[in-house]
């Protein structure tokens, strides 16, 4: 159980740090003329992520879930995913945010993990939402929040892509990737 508390505490601290970074980046971007898209769904996304941790902790404690027999493998994948998360944040720099912040006329980032995947940070979140509960046999949380997150992303990704298409060179960059494949 100590391992569960350590890992969950570290992940929550990581998320709180990311919120601080996002707020700082948002201020910088807004000062340059950026604007937010999809503000109406953002509180639901925050609620989803907070509820995920509440559900995970509750399921592990109430149902006395233990460490998965596949924990070493899951931990290895989790550490790899954390490296990918850091790569995403470092690559986007001040463009990284938890909100959809659009800077008109900006060139979209098409290096780092964005060279290979359109939305690597969303891939990271999807993997984590499955992986963290599986590490501690919290199967109900893994299933429910995977589905809820997919529903959220089905709203968020089209909003983000439409906004990027309208205000940046997103379409040109995407066409380059398709023709290079």
C-alpha positions in Angstrom: 0.0 0.0 0.0 2.9 2.4 0.6 3.9 2.0 -3.0 0.4 3.1 -4.1 0.6 6.2 -1.9 4.0 7.1 -3.2 3.1 6.7 -6.9 -0.3 8.5 -6.6 1.3 11.3 -4.6 4.0 11.8 -7.1 1.6 11.8 -10.0 -0.7 14.3 -8.3 2.3 16.6 -7.5 3.3 16.3 -11.2 -0.3 17.3 -12.3 -0.3 20.3 -9.9 3.1 21.4 -11.3 1.7 21.1 -14.8 -1.2 23.3 -13.8 1.3 26.0 -12.6 3.3 25.7 -15.9 0.0 25.9 -17.9 -1.1 29.1 -16.1 2.3 30.6 -16.7 2.2 29.7 -20.4 -1.3 30.9 -20.7 -0.3 34.4 -19.4 2.6 34.6 -21.8 0.5 33.5 -24.8 -2.4 35.8 -24.0 0.1 38.7 -23.7 1.2 37.9 -27.3 -2.4 38.0 -28.6 -3.5 34.4 -28.2 -7.1 33.4 -27.3 -8.8 30.5 -25.7 -11.0 28.0 -27.5 -13.4 25.5 -25.9 -13.5 27.2 -22.6 -17.0 25.7 -22.0 -15.7 22.1 -21.9 -12.6 22.9 -19.8 -14.3 22.7 -16.3 -15.7 19.3 -17.3 -12.2 18.1 -18.3 -10.8 19.3 -14.9 -13.6 17.5 -13.1 -12.9 14.4 -15.1 -9.2 14.4 -14.1 -9.9 15.1 -10.4 -12.6 12.5 -10.4 -10.2 10.0 -11.9 -7.9 10.3 -8.9 -10.7 10.2 -6.4 -12.1 7.1 -8.1 -8.7 5.4 -8.3 -7.9 6.1 -4.6 -11.4 5.1 -3.5 -11.4 1.8 -5.5 -8.0 0.8 -4.2 -8.8 1.6 -0.6 -12.4 0.5 -0.4 -12.0 -2.8 -2.3 -8.5 -3.3 -0.9 -6.9 -3.7 -4.3 -3.4 -4.9 -4.4 -0.4 -4.4 -6.7 -0.9 -6.1 -10.0 1.2 -9.2 -10.8 2.2 -7.3 -14.0 3.3 -4.2 -11.9 6.9 -4.3 -13.0 5.9 -4.2 -16.7 3.2 -1.5 -16.0 5.8 0.5 -14.1 8.3 0.3 -16.9 5.6 1.5 -19.4 4.5 4.2 -17.0 8.1 5.5 -16.8 8.4 5.5 -20.6 5.2 7.4 -20.9 6.4 10.0 -18.3 9.5 10.5 -20.6 7.1 11.0 -23.5 5.1 13.5 -21.4 8.2 15.5 -20.6 9.3 15.4 -24.2 5.9 16.8 -25.2 6.1 19.6 -22.7 9.7 20.5 -23.6 9.0 20.4 -27.3 5.9 22.7 -27.1 7.5 25.1 -24.6 5.2 28.1 -24.0 2.7 26.6 -26.5 2.0 23.7 -24.0 -1.2 24.2 -22.0 -4.0 22.3 -20.4 -6.4 24.7 -22.2 -6.7 25.2 -25.9 -4.8 28.5 -26.4 -4.4 29.6 -30.0 -1.8 32.2 -31.1 -3.0 33.5 -34.5 -0.3 33.3 -37.2 1.9 31.0 -35.2 3.7 28.1 -36.8 2.6 24.9 -35.2 5.2 22.8 -33.6 6.1 19.9 -35.8 9.3 18.5 -34.2 9.9 16.2 -31.3 7.1 13.7 -30.8 4.8 16.0 -32.9 6.9 14.9 -35.9 5.4 11.4 -35.5 2.0 11.8 -33.8 -0.5 14.7 -34.1 -1.5 14.7 -30.5 1.2 12.8 -28.4 0.2 14.5 -25.2 -3.3 13.1 -25.5 -1.9 9.7 -26.2 0.1 10.0 -23.0 -3.0 10.9 -21.0 -5.0 8.0 -22.5 -2.3 5.5 -21.6 -2.0 6.9 -18.1 -5.7 6.7 -17.5 -5.6 3.0 -18.3 -2.2 2.2 -16.8 -2.3 3.8 -13.4 -5.5 1.9 -12.3 -4.2 -1.4 -13.8 -1.0 -1.1 -11.8 -3.2 -1.5 -8.7 -6.0 -3.7 -10.1 -8.5 -0.8 -10.1 -10.3 -2.2 -13.2 -13.6 -0.2 -12.7 -11.7 3.1 -12.7 -9.6 2.0 -15.7 -12.7 1.2 -17.7 -15.0 4.1 -16.7 -12.4 6.8 -17.1 -11.0 5.4 -20.3 -14.4 5.8 -21.8 -15.0 9.2 -20.2 -11.7 10.5 -21.4 -12.3 9.2 -25.0 -15.7 11.1 -24.9 -13.9 14.2 -23.7 -11.3 13.9 -26.4 -13.9 13.4 -29.1 -15.1 17.0 -28.3 -11.7 18.5 -27.5 -9.5 17.3 -30.4 -11.9 18.6 -33.2 -12.2 22.0 -31.4 -8.4 22.2 -31.2 -7.8 21.1 -34.8 -10.4 23.5 -36.2 -9.0 26.4 -34.2 -5.5 25.6 -35.3 -6.6 25.2 -38.9 -8.3 28.6 -38.9 -5.5 30.6 -37.2 -2.2 28.9 -37.9 -0.3 26.9 -40.5 -1.7 23.6 -39.1 -3.2 22.4 -42.4 0.0 23.0 -44.3 2.1 21.1 -41.7 -0.4 18.2 -41.7 -0.3 18.0 -45.5 3.6 17.9 -45.4 3.4 14.9 -43.0 0.9 13.1 -45.2 2.9 13.6 -48.4 6.1 12.5 -46.5 4.5 9.2 -45.5 
